[in-house]
């Protein structure tokens, strides 16, 4: 039997501005909007009036990785649908508020449940209802297609659009800032 040769260590390819990583270093909870962040923002309706949504698997895996790193993903959305609830359950996301137009009190309730403060929070949104949470969070992020006012307050605007890997980009940034990215990558590459 031939001896196995060890694979060389996989070096992370992603890099972010060190100032962004420093700002995100203490993040322990990440708030995500849904429409325009975890989805492309389009709303699809069946003939029966059911709302259908398209989710990106890159984003979903990013939310799982956050959990593995001890960073809690939380969802606060102005809409509600069975498809969304099913997706969040499949991803193990337990902190979620649905049908919430005033997102700041919802975020504050989640922070209280977790025993955390705004200095330990990141937030990703794409439109005006997300501004109050994003302005208070230690790290604010917007997807590439976000409204101009949201991009203006974001510490980071992703290269990817909502529903096309934008949430994963924030997850990766938070994982690198928490010094957990390389270890998680190595676990998946062996």
N, C-alpha and C positions, 0 to 999 in steps of 0.2 A: 504494500500500500504506500502510495506516495505521500510524503509529508506535506502538510498544508503550509502555505506561506502566509504570513500575516499581512493583512491589508494595511497600507499606509493610513495614518490618521487623516480623516477628512477635515479640511480646514474650511471654516465658514466663509462663504462668498459675499454675504451681505455686509455692508458697512453703512453707518449713519454718522452724521455730524456729532462729534463728542459733546458739544453743548446740548444737543437734544437728548443724548443718553444720560447726561448728568441731570437734566431737568426731570427725566422719567424714572430715575433711579429708585425713588421711594414709592412708586405706584404699587398698590396692592389690590385695587379694584378698577376695572375698566368698564365704563358705561358705553353702550352702543345703541344708537337708533336703529331702526329696521329699514324702512322704505328709503332708498337712496344710499344706505350704508351697507347693510347685509343683503340687500337686493338692489337691482338696478333702478328702483324707484317707479317702475311701471306697475300698474295694477291690471291684472287679468281677471275677468269675470266669466264664470261658466254660465251656461244657459239657465241654470237654477239660481244664479246670483251669488254663487260661492266665489270668494276671492281666492285666486291662485297666485302663488309667489314662486319665483325662481331664486334658489340659493346657490352659492358657489362653494364647492367642496374645499377649496383652499381656505376660505374664511372659516368654515366649520372646523377644519383641523387646527387652525390657529386658536380658536376658542378652547379646544381640548388641550392644546399645549399650554395655554395660560393656566388652566386648572392644574396641570401637572407641575407647573412652576410655582404654585401657591398664589397666583394672581386670580382673583375672582372676576369672571365675566358677568356683567349684568346688562339686561336689556330693558330699555324704557321706550315705549312706542305709543303713538297716538292712535294706532289701529289695533284690531284684534282679529284673529282668524284661526280656524282649526289647523291650517297648514303651518302657521307660525308656531303655535303651541306644540305641534308634533315635532317640528324641527328642533326647537329648543330642548324638548324632552330627550330627543335622540342624542343631542350634544351634551346633556348633563347640566344645562344651564338652569339653575334653580332660582336665581334672583331675577325676576322679570315683573314688569308692570305693563299692563295692556290698556289701551283706550285712554291713555293719560295725555291730556293736552298741556297741562302745567307740569313739566318734567322736573323742575327743581325740587318740589316737596317729595316727589317719588324717589329721587336720588338721595335726598337727605334721610329718608326712611331706611333705604338700603344701607347707607353709611352707618346709621345708628345700629341696625341689626348686626353689622359686621364689626362694630366697635372701631370704625375708622373715621378719618376726617378728610376734608377736601384736599389737604396736602398729600394724601395718599391715593388720589383719584386721577384717572385719565378719562377723557370723554371724546367720543367720535360722533359727529352729527353733520348734516348736510343742509339744514334750512333753519329759518328763524326760530321754530319751537325748541331747537337744541341750544340756542345761545346762552340761556341762563345757566345751564349745567356746564357748558364748555368754559364760560367765563370764570367759574368758580374752581374748576378742576386744576390741579397742578400741571397737567399736560393735556392740551386740546389738539385734536386732530380732525382733519376734514378730507373727504375723498376728492379726487380730481375734479369732479363735476359739481361740487357743492356751490351753493349760492355765494356770491362775492362777499357778502357781509360775514358769512361763516368762515370763509377762507381768510378774511382779514384778521380775525382773532385767533386763528389756529397757529399753534407752534410748529405744526408740520402739516403740509398738504401732500397727500399720497400721489404717487405716479399713477396708480391704478384708480379706476372709477369704482363707485359703489356697486356691489354685486359682482365685481370682476377682480377681487383680490385686495381691495382697499383695506378691509378689516384685517386681513392677514398681514398686510404691511405694518399696521399698528401693532398687532400681536408680536410680530418678529422684532420690532423696535423695542417693545417692552421686555421681551425675553432677553435680548442683548443687554439692555440696561440693567436687568436683574442678574446678569452673569449666569443665566441658565441655558442660553441658546446653544452654545457649543456642546454641552453635556447631552441635551435632548437630541441634537443632531447626531451625535456619536451613537446614541442608543438606537436610533433608527437606521443607521448606516452599517451596523455590524451584523 
